[in-house]
Amino acid sequence: MTRKIKITFLGDILCVWAYSTHALLEKLKHEYADRIEIDYRFISVFGDAEKFIEDGWHDKGSYSGFSNHLQAVANELGYINVNPVIWKDCKPKTSSMAHLYMKAIQLWEQKNMSLSDNQNPLKRKSEEVLWQMRVLFFEQGKDISNTKILDDLLKNANIDPVQITPFLEDGSAMASLLSDYELEPQLKLDGSPTLLLNENRQKLYGNIGYEVIKANIEALL
């Protein structure tokens, strides 16, 4: 039996570096197919997005300066698209609302998915939705802290928002999200994005190149 490598991907959904890393993981999923399993978790960087901008970009152009910085990052990387309206006209209040929805979707999926589907990373609805959330913000310039926009995204993914409501109402999605957030201090992570491999003994952080991720996977196969 081929060994399956587990990768834990931790990132903030509004973090451009997590977006670029996710784009690389989408490519890796197709190259390695059933040889890798990706566990998507969350770190809070933009929990209070306004404070993040004020603290980090007050003297560097504030929202406009940060938006221009992301345009430069996208141009340098060359494989992601960043809509110029983000952080100018589109200013999400928080990443945590999208994170909370994702935890509810993951819990709903775990409860309803068949074992065969769970073993096939290309069939996981939660992975599709997470990627589409990032595309919705970074490429389409939509505010994914807005629950109406998130509900519309779920409907487009053929998920009735009512299906995830029980996990939001009973607190289980929030508990799962807080468990994710606690991993950063527990594992002494540097921030978003972080990839963990080899039972968390290998950590890759920040602007991670495709060949670097691939080399780490190959070393474990």
N, C-alpha and C positions, 0 to 999 in steps of 0.2 A: 504494500500500500504506500502511495506517495505521501510523504510527510507534509502536513499542512502547517504553515507558518501563521501565527496569530500576530496581528499588528493592532495596537491600540492607538487610535488617532484622537488626540485631544486638541480642541481649538475653539476659538470664539467665532461665531458665525459671521460677524461683521469684520473680522480680521483679514486683511488682504493676503497675508502670508498663509493663513489657514485655507483661504480660497485657492491660492496657487498650489498648495500642497494637495488639496483635495482633487484638483485637476490632474495632478500626476498620479494620484491613487486610482482615479478612474481609468487611466491608461494601464496601470499595473494590473488592475483587476482583469482586464482582457488578455494581457500577456501571460499572466500566471493562472488565470481561471480558478480551478479548484485547489490550487496549491497555497493560496493565501486566504485568510479570514480577517476581515477588518472590523474592529469594534469601535464605533463612533461615540466619543464622549465629549464633554464640554468644559471649557475653561472660561471664566469671566474676565474679560478685558473691558468690554463696553457695557458693563452692567449699568452704569450711569454714563451714557455716551457724552452728554453735555459736559460733565466734569472731566472726562478724559480729554476732550478737545480743549477745554479751558486750561487744564493743568499742563498739557503737553504742547499746545499750539497757540497759546495766548499771544506770544511775541513773534510768531512765525506765520501770521496771516489767518489765525483762527480756523474756522470751517473751510474757508476758501483755500487757505494754504495747505490744509490737510488734504483736501480734494485734489489739488494740483500735484501734491506729493504722490498720491495713489495713481494718478495718470502717468507720472514718470516711472513708477514701479512697474506698471503694466507694460509700458513701452519698452522698458529694459528687459523684462522677462520674455515678452514676445508671444506667449501662449495663453494669456488671459485677457479678457476685455473688461474695461472699467468705464462705465457710463459717466460722463463729466458732470451729471446732475447730482451724483451722490455727495453728501455732506455740503452741498450748496442749496439746492432746492429740496432734495430728499435727505432729511435729517432724523433718522431713527432715534427714539429716546433711550432705547435699551436693546441689548441682544438677548436679554433673559426671557422675553416673551417668546421669541422663536425657539430658544432652547427648551422652554417649558413645553411648547407644542411638540417638539421633537421627542421629548421623553414620553409624552402621552402616546405618540404614534408608535414608539418602540415598544411600550408596554402593551398596547393594543395588538401589535404585530406578534409579540411573543405569545400572547394568549390565543391568537386565532390561526397562526401559521402552521402548516403541516411540517412534519420533520423533514420531508424531502425538499420542501421549499427553503427551510431554514439552513440546509446544507449547501444551497446554491446561492452564492453572494449576488449573482446577477438578477435574482428574482425578488430580493428584499425591497419591499415598497418603501420602507423607512430610508434606505440609502438613496433611492430615487428622489424622494421628497426633500431630503437634506441638500442634495446637489441642486435641485430646482430652487430651493430657498436662496441659496447663494447666488445662483444665476439671476433670480428675480431682483435681488438687491444690486449686485455688482454690474450686471449687464443691462438690466431693464430699468434700473433706478427707482424701484418700488420700496416703500417703507415697510419692512418686515417686522417692525415692532407693532404694527397695526393689526389687530385680530381679524378685521374684515378682510384684509389682504391675505392673511394666512388661511382663513376659511375658504376663500376663493381658490387658493393654491391647492388645498386638499380636495376640493370638488373637482378641479381639473385633473387631479391624480386619481380620480374615482374613489375617494375616501369621503364618506359623509362625516362632517365635523361632529355630528351627534355620536358617532362611534367612539371618539376619543374623550368625549365629555365626562364619562364616569371617572376616568383616570385624573382629570383635572379637578373634579368636584370632591373626590375622596382624599386628595392630598398625595396620592401615590406618585404622580408625575413630579410634584414638587420635591418629595423625598428623594426620588431618583436623581433629580437635577442637583440637589444639595450634596448628594453623595459624590457626584461627578466633581463638583467644585472643591470638595474636600481633598481630592486626589492631588491637587497642586501642592499644598503644604505637606501632605503626608509623604509624597514621593519626591519632594524637593525639586519640583519641576521649574524650569526657567520661564515658562509662559507659553503663549500661543504662536505657532502650532508646535506640538510635541508628538513624536512617534515613539512608541515603546515596543520593543521586540525582545525575544529571548527571555520571557517571563519577567519583563521590565528591567532586565540587566543592561540592555542597550537603549540609549536615549538619543534621538535625533531632534534637534531644535532649530526653529527659525526658518530661514530661507534655504530649504533643503532641495538639492538637485536630484533629478530623476536617477542619474547613474549612482549617486550615493545611496539612495534607498534600495535600488536594485542590487548593489553590491552587498548590502547588509542582508538582504533576503537570500541571495545566492550562497552566502557564507553559512546560512542556517539550513539550507535544503540538503 
